[in-house]
Amino acid sequence: MIDNLLLGFQTVFEINNLLFLIAGCLLGTAIGILPGIGTVICLSILLPFTYGFDPITSIILMAGIYYGAQYGGSNTSILLNVPGEPSTVMTCIDGYPMAQQGRASEAIISAGIGSFVAGIFAVFAIAFAAPALSDIAFEFGPTEFASLMLLGIISISVITSENLVTGLGMACIGMLLGTVGTDINSATERFTLNQLELVDGITVGALVIGVLGLPALVTHLLDKNLENKPMEFKLRFSFQDLKRVIPSILRGTGVGTVMGVIPGGGAVMSAFAAYVVEKKVSKNKQDFGKGAIEGVAAPESANNAASQTSLIPLLTLGIPENPVMALILSSLIINGVQPGPGTVTEYPELFWGLLASMLLGNMFLLFLNIPFVKMWMKIISYPKSILYPLLISIALVGVYFIKESWFDVGTAIFFTLLGIVFIFCKLESAPLIFGYIIGPLFEENLRRTLTISDGSFMKFLESNISLFFLSISVIFILWSFVRKFNYLHRQLTK
C-alpha cells in the first residue's frame, strides 16, 4: 500500500493534477457556501468542459468539488440557517442555534475537524476495501451485474423520492432516454426521429445540464429568500469542546463510511443517520435542537466520510450510487475510462492518484475553511442577479463545445423546460439521471443473461449473489410502502 500511495502522490504532484486539485477544493467550497447551487448543478455545468481532459485530472477535479462542498456547505448552515448542500441540512438544527448564542466559531471548527478526520479515515477505508471488493467483482457475471444495477435503480428511486411510483417512473424515463441512438447488438437506430444528431444518443451534458443544472438555477434566480448577509464572529475553540466532540466525530465517521458504500445512501442519508444515532447515545440529549455541538460534529463527519467512500462502488463495480457519482462516471466514460472490477489494476495511477489527492485535499480544505471563513462568507452577498445568469450562460457554452453542436444546445433548452415542469410538479430528477446512466448497462447485462439462459428469468434466482441483490431490492420496495403507510396514518390521525 505504501508503494501504491507513493505512486499516487507522484501522480497528484504533476503540475496539472495539483492545480486542478486546488481548483476543485476552492470551487467545491464556494459551491457549498452558495445556497441553492449545489454539487450536482456545479458538476453538471462542468461536465462538458472535462471532455478531452486526462481521466485522472478529471476525477481529481470532480471529486475535489464534491467533498469540498461538504466542508463549505456547513458554513451557511451554521451562520445563516440555509443549507449550502442538501447533506448539511442536519447541521442547521444545532449549528444555527449555536451561532445565535455566539458560539458560531465552535460550531464551524468542530464541523471542520469532523470533516477532516472523516475524510482521512475514508481514504484509508477506500485503500483497504476497494482492491478487495474489486477482486470479488471479478466473480460477477452479467446476471449479477444486472441484479446489482436493478438494486441501484430501485434504491435511489426509493431514497430520493417520497413516492415509489414517481421515483421508479422517473428512473424508467431516464432508462428510455438512454435507449435513444444505435443499438449495440443489432446496429439499428432506435427513437432517433430521423435526426442524424441522435444516432449516437442524447448527449449526456445536454441532458444533465437541462434536467438538473439550468432548471434549479432559473428557480433559484427567482427565489428572493436566497439573499442573505453573513454574521460576524471570532474564532475560538477550547480543549473541552474538542474533548466533547471527539466521540461524536468517530461515530459519525463510522456511520458515513458504511452508508457511503450502500447504493442510494450517500452524504444526505448518512448525515441524517449520524444525527439520529448521536441523539440516541449522547449524554446531552436535552441540548439537541438547542445548540448541541455533537449535533454539528456527527452529521458533518458522516457526510464527508460518505461523500468519499461512495467512490468505492463506482471504481470497483462501475456502479454510481448517487447522482454525483453518475456525473463523475459520465466524465470518465467520455474520456475513455469505463470503471469496473479492473480499475485498480488497469488504471493504478488513476485509483491511487485519486486517493493521494483526497489526502492532500482534506488537509488543504481544513486550512482553507476555518481561518478564511469570513472571506468565504462574502461570496453570499454577491448579487445573484449577476451570478446566476453568468452560470446559465457558461453552462450553455459548455454544452455547445462538447460536439460544437447547436442541436445539443436546443436539446439542453428543451430539457430545461422539462426540468422546470418537474420542479413545479415536485418530481425528483435524480432517478432520471441515474436511469439514463445505468439504463444502457442494465439493458446490456440483462440481454446477455437472457441469451445465456434461452430467455429464462430463473437465471437470476440461480445465482446466490443475484438473489441477494434482488432480496435487498424487495426490502427497499417494502420499506417504501411502510414509509408511505406511516405518513398516511399520521395525516389521518391529525
C-alpha positions as CSV (number, residue, x, y, z in Angstrom):
1,M,0.0,0.0,0.0
2,I,2.9,2.3,0.8
3,D,4.3,1.8,-2.7
4,N,0.9,2.4,-4.2
5,L,0.4,5.6,-2.3
6,L,3.8,6.8,-3.4
7,L,2.7,6.2,-6.9
8,G,-0.4,8.1,-6.1
9,F,1.5,11.1,-4.7
10,Q,3.8,11.0,-7.7
11,T,0.7,11.3,-9.9
12,V,-1.0,14.0,-8.0
13,F,2.1,16.2,-7.8
14,E,2.2,16.5,-11.6
15,I,1.5,20.2,-12.1
16,N,-1.8,19.8,-13.9
17,N,-3.3,17.4,-11.4
18,L,-2.1,19.5,-8.4
19,L,-3.6,22.7,-9.9
20,F,-6.9,21.0,-10.6
21,L,-7.0,19.5,-7.1
22,I,-6.6,23.0,-5.6
23,A,-9.2,24.4,-8.1
24,G,-11.6,21.6,-7.2
25,C,-11.3,22.3,-3.5
26,L,-11.7,26.0,-4.0
27,L,-14.7,25.6,-6.3
28,G,-16.3,23.0,-4.1
29,T,-16.0,25.2,-1.0
30,A,-17.5,28.1,-2.9
31,I,-20.4,25.9,-4.3
32,G,-21.0,24.6,-0.8
33,I,-21.2,28.1,0.6
34,L,-23.5,29.5,-2.1
35,P,-27.1,28.5,-1.2
36,G,-29.1,26.9,-4.0
37,I,-26.4,25.8,-6.4
38,G,-25.2,22.5,-5.0
39,T,-22.7,19.9,-6.2
40,V,-24.9,18.3,-8.7
41,I,-25.7,21.5,-10.5
42,C,-22.0,22.5,-10.4
43,L,-20.7,19.2,-11.8
44,S,-23.5,19.1,-14.5
45,I,-22.3,22.6,-15.7
46,L,-18.7,21.5,-15.5
47,L,-19.2,18.1,-17.2
48,P,-18.9,19.4,-20.8
49,F,-15.6,21.2,-20.0
50,T,-14.0,17.9,-18.8
51,Y,-14.3,16.5,-22.3
52,G,-10.7,15.9,-23.5
53,F,-9.3,16.0,-20.0
54,D,-6.9,13.4,-18.8
55,P,-9.2,10.9,-16.8
56,I,-7.0,11.3,-13.7
57,T,-7.3,15.1,-13.8
58,S,-11.0,14.9,-14.4
59,I,-11.8,12.7,-11.4
60,I,-9.4,14.6,-9.1
61,L,-11.2,17.8,-10.0
62,M,-14.7,16.5,-9.7
63,A,-14.1,14.5,-6.5
64,G,-12.4,17.6,-5.0
65,I,-15.5,19.7,-5.8
66,Y,-17.8,17.0,-4.2
67,Y,-16.0,16.6,-0.8
68,G,-15.0,20.3,-0.8
69,A,-18.7,21.2,-1.0
70,Q,-19.3,19.2,2.2
71,Y,-16.9,21.5,4.0
72,G,-18.2,24.7,2.6
73,G,-21.9,23.8,3.0
74,S,-21.6,23.7,6.8
75,N,-20.7,27.4,7.0
76,T,-24.0,28.7,5.6
77,S,-25.9,26.1,7.6
78,I,-24.4,27.4,10.8
79,L,-24.3,31.1,10.1
80,L,-27.4,31.6,8.1
81,N,-29.6,28.5,8.7
82,V,-29.5,28.0,4.9
83,P,-28.0,24.6,3.8
84,G,-25.4,25.2,1.2
85,E,-25.6,21.5,0.4
86,P,-28.5,19.1,1.0
87,S,-26.2,17.0,3.1
88,T,-25.8,19.9,5.6
89,V,-29.5,20.2,6.4
90,M,-29.0,18.3,9.7
91,T,-26.2,20.8,10.6
92,C,-28.8,23.6,10.7
93,I,-30.6,22.0,13.6
94,D,-27.9,22.7,16.1
95,G,-25.4,24.8,14.2
96,Y,-27.7,27.8,13.7
97,P,-28.8,27.9,17.4
98,M,-25.1,27.8,18.4
99,A,-24.5,30.8,16.1
100,Q,-27.3,32.7,17.7
101,Q,-25.8,32.0,21.1
102,G,-22.5,33.5,20.0
103,R,-20.9,30.0,19.5
104,A,-20.6,30.0,15.7
105,S,-16.8,29.6,15.9
106,E,-17.1,26.4,18.0
107,A,-19.6,25.0,15.5
108,I,-17.6,25.8,12.4
109,I,-14.3,24.5,13.9
110,S,-16.0,21.3,15.1
111,A,-17.5,20.8,11.7
112,G,-14.1,21.4,10.0
113,I,-12.3,19.0,12.4
114,G,-15.0,16.3,11.9
115,S,-14.9,16.6,8.1
116,F,-11.1,16.4,8.2
117,V,-10.9,13.3,10.4
118,A,-13.8,11.6,8.5
119,G,-12.1,12.4,5.1
120,I,-8.7,10.9,6.1
121,F,-10.4,7.8,7.6
122,A,-12.5,7.4,4.4
123,V,-9.4,7.5,2.2
124,F,-7.8,4.6,4.1
125,A,-11.1,2.7,4.1
126,I,-11.1,3.0,0.3
127,A,-7.5,1.9,0.1
128,F,-8.3,-1.2,2.1
129,A,-11.7,-2.1,0.8
130,A,-11.7,-1.2,-2.9
131,P,-8.9,-3.6,-4.0
132,A,-10.6,-6.5,-2.1
133,L,-14.1,-5.6,-3.5
134,S,-12.5,-5.3,-6.9
135,D,-11.3,-8.9,-6.7
136,I,-14.7,-10.1,-5.6
137,A,-16.3,-8.2,-8.5
138,F,-14.3,-10.4,-10.9
139,E,-16.7,-13.2,-9.8
140,F,-19.6,-11.2,-11.2
141,G,-21.2,-12.1,-14.5
142,P,-23.9,-10.4,-16.5
143,T,-26.6,-11.8,-14.2
144,E,-25.0,-10.4,-11.0
145,F,-24.3,-7.0,-12.6
146,A,-27.9,-6.8,-13.9
147,S,-29.3,-7.5,-10.4
148,L,-26.9,-5.0,-8.8
149,M,-27.9,-2.3,-11.3
150,L,-31.6,-3.0,-10.6
151,L,-30.8,-2.6,-6.9
152,G,-29.2,0.7,-7.6
153,I,-32.1,2.0,-9.7
154,I,-34.7,0.9,-7.1
155,S,-32.7,2.2,-4.1
156,I,-32.1,5.6,-5.5
157,S,-35.7,5.9,-6.6
158,V,-36.9,5.0,-3.1
159,I,-34.5,7.2,-1.2
160,T,-34.6,10.3,-3.3
161,S,-38.4,10.4,-3.9
162,E,-41.2,10.4,-1.4
163,N,-43.3,8.2,-3.7
164,L,-42.0,4.9,-5.0
165,V,-44.2,5.1,-8.1
166,T,-43.0,8.5,-9.2
167,G,-39.4,7.7,-8.3
168,L,-39.4,4.5,-10.4
169,G,-41.3,6.3,-13.1
170,M,-38.6,9.0,-13.4
171,A,-35.9,6.2,-13.4
172,C,-37.8,4.5,-16.2
173,I,-38.0,7.7,-18.2
174,G,-34.2,8.0,-17.8
175,M,-33.7,4.4,-19.0
176,L,-35.9,5.1,-22.0
177,L,-33.8,8.2,-22.9
178,G,-30.7,6.0,-22.6
179,T,-32.0,3.7,-25.4
180,V,-32.0,6.6,-27.9
181,G,-29.4,6.0,-30.6
182,T,-27.8,3.0,-32.2
183,D,-28.4,-0.4,-30.6
184,I,-25.1,-2.0,-29.9
185,N,-26.3,-5.6,-30.6
186,S,-28.3,-5.1,-33.8
187,A,-26.8,-1.8,-35.1
188,T,-30.3,-0.4,-35.7
189,E,-31.4,3.1,-34.9
190,R,-33.8,3.5,-32.0
191,F,-36.0,6.6,-31.3
192,T,-33.8,8.9,-33.3
193,L,-36.7,10.7,-35.0
194,N,-34.6,10.6,-38.2
195,Q,-32.2,13.1,-36.6
196,L,-28.6,12.5,-37.5
197,E,-27.5,14.1,-34.2
198,L,-29.3,11.4,-32.2
199,V,-27.6,8.4,-33.9
200,D,-25.0,8.4,-31.1
201,G,-27.7,9.0,-28.4
202,I,-28.6,12.1,-26.4
203,T,-25.5,14.0,-25.4
204,V,-25.0,13.4,-21.6
205,G,-24.0,17.0,-21.0
206,A,-27.2,18.4,-22.7
207,L,-29.4,16.1,-20.7
208,V,-27.8,16.6,-17.3
209,I,-27.5,20.3,-17.6
210,G,-31.0,20.6,-19.0
211,V,-32.7,18.4,-16.3
212,L,-30.6,19.2,-13.3
213,G,-28.5,22.3,-13.7
214,L,-30.4,25.0,-15.5
215,P,-33.9,24.4,-14.0
216,A,-32.5,24.8,-10.5
217,L,-30.6,27.9,-11.4
218,V,-33.7,29.5,-13.0
219,T,-35.9,28.8,-10.0
220,H,-33.2,29.9,-7.5
221,L,-32.8,33.1,-9.5
222,L,-36.5,33.8,-8.9
223,D,-36.2,33.0,-5.2
224,K,-36.0,36.2,-3.1
225,N,-35.1,34.2,0.0
226,L,-31.6,33.4,-1.1
227,E,-30.3,36.9,-0.5
228,N,-28.6,36.8,2.9
229,K,-25.9,38.6,4.9
230,P,-23.3,36.7,7.0
231,M,-22.9,37.1,10.7
232,E,-19.7,38.4,12.4
233,F,-17.8,36.2,14.7
234,K,-14.4,35.5,16.2
235,L,-12.5,32.2,16.0
236,R,-12.2,30.3,19.3
237,F,-12.3,26.6,20.4
238,S,-11.5,25.2,23.8
239,F,-10.0,21.8,24.8
240,Q,-13.3,21.0,26.5
241,D,-15.1,21.5,23.2
242,L,-12.6,19.1,21.5
243,K,-13.0,16.5,24.2
244,R,-16.7,16.7,23.8
245,V,-16.8,16.3,20.0
246,I,-14.2,13.5,19.5
247,P,-16.6,10.6,20.3
248,S,-19.3,12.2,18.0
249,I,-16.8,12.6,15.2
250,L,-15.7,9.0,15.5
251,R,-19.3,7.7,15.5
252,G,-20.3,10.0,12.6
253,T,-17.3,8.8,10.6
254,G,-18.2,5.2,11.1
255,V,-21.8,5.7,10.0
256,G,-20.8,7.8,7.0
257,T,-18.1,5.3,5.9
258,V,-20.5,2.4,5.9
259,M,-23.5,4.2,4.4
260,G,-21.5,5.8,1.7
261,V,-20.9,2.4,0.1
262,I,-24.7,1.5,0.2
263,P,-26.5,2.3,-3.1
264,G,-28.7,5.4,-2.5
265,G,-27.1,6.1,0.9
266,G,-24.7,8.9,0.1
267,A,-24.0,12.0,2.2
268,V,-27.6,13.1,2.8
269,M,-28.8,9.9,4.4
270,S,-25.5,9.5,6.2
271,A,-25.8,12.9,7.9
272,F,-29.4,12.1,8.9
273,A,-28.5,8.6,10.3
274,A,-25.5,10.0,12.2
275,Y,-27.6,12.7,13.8
276,V,-30.2,10.1,14.9
277,V,-27.5,7.8,16.3
278,E,-25.8,10.7,18.1
279,K,-29.0,11.9,19.7
280,K,-29.7,8.3,20.9
281,V,-26.4,7.8,22.6
282,S,-25.5,11.3,23.7
283,K,-25.4,12.2,27.4
284,N,-26.7,15.6,26.5
285,K,-29.9,14.7,24.8
286,Q,-31.6,17.8,26.2
287,D,-29.3,20.1,24.2
288,F,-30.1,18.7,20.8
289,G,-32.1,21.2,18.7
290,K,-30.9,23.9,21.0
291,G,-27.3,24.1,20.2
292,A,-25.6,20.8,20.9
293,I,-22.0,20.8,19.5
294,E,-22.4,17.0,19.0
295,G,-25.3,17.7,16.7
296,V,-22.9,19.5,14.4
297,A,-19.8,17.3,14.6
298,A,-21.6,14.0,13.9
299,P,-23.5,14.8,10.7
300,E,-20.6,16.8,9.3
301,S,-18.3,13.9,9.9
302,A,-20.8,11.5,8.3
303,N,-21.5,13.4,5.2
304,N,-17.8,13.9,4.4
305,A,-17.0,10.2,5.0
306,A,-19.9,9.2,2.8
307,S,-19.0,11.6,0.0
308,Q,-15.7,9.9,-0.3
309,T,-16.5,6.2,0.3
310,S,-19.3,6.4,-2.3
311,L,-16.4,6.3,-4.8
312,I,-15.9,2.6,-3.8
313,P,-18.8,1.1,-5.8
314,L,-18.1,3.5,-8.6
315,L,-14.4,2.5,-9.0
316,T,-14.8,-1.2,-8.3
317,L,-18.1,-2.1,-9.8
318,G,-18.8,0.7,-12.2
319,I,-22.0,1.5,-10.3
320,P,-22.7,5.1,-9.3
321,E,-24.6,5.1,-6.1
322,N,-25.9,8.7,-6.3
323,P,-26.3,11.4,-8.9
324,V,-22.9,13.0,-8.2
325,M,-21.2,9.6,-8.8
326,A,-23.2,9.3,-12.0
327,L,-21.8,12.6,-13.2
328,I,-18.2,11.5,-12.3
329,L,-18.8,8.2,-14.2
330,S,-20.0,10.1,-17.2
331,S,-16.9,12.3,-17.2
332,L,-14.6,9.2,-17.0
333,I,-16.6,7.4,-19.8
334,I,-16.4,10.4,-22.2
335,N,-12.6,10.4,-21.6
336,G,-12.2,6.8,-22.4
337,V,-12.3,5.0,-19.0
338,Q,-15.0,2.5,-18.0
339,P,-14.7,2.0,-14.2
340,G,-15.3,-1.6,-13.1
341,P,-13.6,-4.6,-11.4
342,G,-10.3,-4.0,-13.3
343,T,-10.0,-0.3,-12.4
344,V,-7.5,-0.8,-9.5
345,T,-5.1,-2.9,-11.7
346,E,-5.7,-1.4,-15.1
347,Y,-5.6,2.2,-14.0
348,P,-3.4,2.3,-10.9
349,E,-2.3,5.9,-11.5
350,L,-6.0,6.9,-11.6
351,F,-7.0,4.9,-8.5
352,W,-4.1,5.7,-6.2
353,G,-3.7,9.2,-7.6
354,L,-7.3,9.9,-6.6
355,L,-6.6,8.6,-3.0
356,A,-3.5,10.7,-2.7
357,S,-5.3,13.8,-4.0
358,M,-8.0,13.2,-1.3
359,L,-5.4,13.1,1.4
360,L,-4.0,16.4,0.3
361,G,-7.4,17.8,-0.5
362,N,-8.7,17.2,3.0
363,M,-5.6,18.8,4.5
364,F,-6.0,21.8,2.2
365,L,-9.7,22.2,2.9
366,L,-9.2,22.1,6.7
367,F,-6.8,25.1,6.3
368,L,-9.0,26.8,3.8
369,N,-12.3,26.6,5.6
370,I,-11.5,27.5,9.2
371,P,-9.2,30.5,9.1
372,F,-10.7,32.0,6.0
373,V,-14.4,31.7,6.8
374,K,-15.0,35.4,6.8
375,M,-13.6,35.7,3.3
376,W,-15.8,32.9,2.0
377,M,-18.9,34.3,3.5
378,K,-18.5,37.4,1.4
379,I,-19.5,35.3,-1.6
380,I,-23.0,35.0,-0.2
381,S,-23.6,38.7,-0.6
382,Y,-22.6,38.7,-4.3
383,P,-25.7,39.7,-6.4
384,K,-27.3,36.6,-7.6
385,S,-28.9,38.6,-10.5
386,I,-25.4,38.7,-11.9
387,L,-24.0,35.3,-10.7
388,Y,-26.8,33.0,-11.8
389,P,-27.3,34.3,-15.4
390,L,-23.5,34.0,-15.8
391,L,-23.6,30.4,-14.7
392,I,-26.5,29.7,-17.1
393,S,-24.5,31.2,-20.0
394,I,-21.4,29.2,-19.1
395,A,-23.5,26.0,-19.0
396,L,-24.9,26.5,-22.5
397,V,-21.5,27.4,-23.9
398,G,-20.2,24.2,-22.3
399,V,-22.9,22.1,-24.0
400,Y,-22.1,23.7,-27.4
401,F,-18.4,22.8,-27.2
402,I,-19.0,19.1,-26.4
403,K,-19.7,18.5,-30.1
404,E,-19.8,22.1,-31.3
405,S,-23.5,21.4,-32.0
406,W,-26.4,23.9,-31.8
407,F,-28.7,20.9,-31.7
408,D,-27.2,19.9,-28.3
409,V,-27.9,23.5,-27.1
410,G,-31.5,23.2,-28.2
411,T,-31.7,19.8,-26.5
412,A,-30.5,21.3,-23.3
413,I,-33.0,24.1,-23.5
414,F,-35.8,21.5,-24.2
415,F,-34.8,19.5,-21.1
416,T,-34.5,22.7,-19.1
417,L,-38.2,23.4,-19.7
418,L,-39.0,19.8,-18.9
419,G,-36.9,20.1,-15.7
420,I,-38.8,23.2,-14.6
421,V,-42.0,21.2,-15.0
422,F,-40.5,18.5,-12.8
423,I,-39.7,21.1,-10.1
424,F,-43.2,22.5,-10.1
425,C,-44.7,19.0,-10.1
426,K,-42.3,18.1,-7.2
427,L,-40.8,15.3,-9.2
428,E,-37.2,14.4,-8.3
429,S,-34.9,14.4,-11.3
430,A,-32.0,12.4,-9.7
431,P,-33.6,9.0,-10.6
432,L,-34.0,10.1,-14.2
433,I,-30.3,10.9,-14.5
434,F,-29.4,7.7,-12.7
435,G,-31.6,5.7,-15.0
436,Y,-30.1,7.3,-18.1
437,I,-26.6,6.5,-17.0
438,I,-27.2,3.0,-15.7
439,G,-30.0,2.0,-18.2
440,P,-27.8,1.1,-21.2
441,L,-25.5,-1.0,-18.9
442,F,-28.5,-2.7,-17.3
443,E,-30.0,-3.5,-20.7
444,E,-26.8,-4.9,-22.0
445,N,-26.3,-7.2,-19.0
446,L,-30.0,-8.2,-19.0
447,R,-29.8,-9.2,-22.6
448,R,-26.7,-11.2,-22.1
449,T,-28.3,-13.1,-19.2
450,L,-31.4,-13.9,-21.2
451,T,-29.2,-15.0,-24.1
452,I,-27.3,-17.4,-21.9
453,S,-30.5,-18.8,-20.3
454,D,-32.5,-19.0,-23.5
455,G,-34.9,-16.3,-22.3
456,S,-35.5,-17.7,-18.8
457,F,-35.6,-15.2,-15.9
458,M,-35.0,-18.1,-13.5
459,K,-31.3,-17.5,-14.1
460,F,-31.5,-14.5,-11.7
461,L,-32.6,-16.8,-8.9
462,E,-29.9,-19.5,-9.5
463,S,-27.1,-17.2,-8.5
464,N,-26.7,-16.5,-4.8
465,I,-25.2,-13.1,-5.4
466,S,-28.0,-12.1,-7.7
467,L,-30.6,-13.5,-5.3
468,F,-29.1,-11.4,-2.5
469,F,-29.3,-8.2,-4.6
470,L,-32.9,-8.9,-5.6
471,S,-33.8,-9.6,-1.9
472,I,-32.4,-6.2,-0.9
473,S,-34.4,-4.6,-3.8
474,V,-37.6,-6.1,-2.4
475,I,-36.7,-4.8,1.1
476,F,-36.3,-1.3,-0.3
477,I,-39.7,-1.6,-2.0
478,L,-41.4,-2.9,1.1
479,W,-39.7,-0.1,3.2
480,S,-41.1,2.5,0.8
481,F,-44.6,1.1,1.2
482,V,-44.2,1.1,5.0
483,R,-43.0,4.7,4.9
484,K,-45.9,5.8,2.8
485,F,-48.4,3.9,5.1
486,N,-46.9,5.6,8.2
487,Y,-47.2,9.0,6.5
488,L,-50.8,8.5,5.6
489,H,-51.5,7.2,9.1
490,R,-50.0,10.3,10.6
491,Q,-52.1,12.5,8.3
492,L,-55.3,10.7,9.2
493,T,-54.7,10.9,12.9
494,K,-54.0,14.7,13.0
